[in-house]
């Protein structure tokens, strides 16, 4: 599982450093239940298909999403407006696209366009009820946090 997760960690660290000039502190990865409800306000989801299937999800609280968007765009936001939704979607798109390159030795993958989920304590419906969901917590901006969740499984016959 580590060989599938490491590209996502590396890319996440690089994306936030490059686009926001912020160093991320990587927390201890853990497995989450498929039906777990988290305390997030916004999640951006990218689907993976091809020789493997699954999803990559970045989730955070509203204040952090606003702060991240402000750092990227240089403009002020007060809510989860279109710019914030677009920024969080673009971040997960960049992460999934770059991590896909790191996984190409193992799988040929196609990534979907980002889907945004908003709402307090929402849950993500994963492609498979038996999916092993690896959650990687990250700290940014001196104590704020977000989670990158990844579930990938090889497709039979691929």
Order of alpha helices (4+ residues) and beta strands (2+ residues): alpha-beta-beta-beta-beta-alpha-alpha-beta-beta-beta-beta
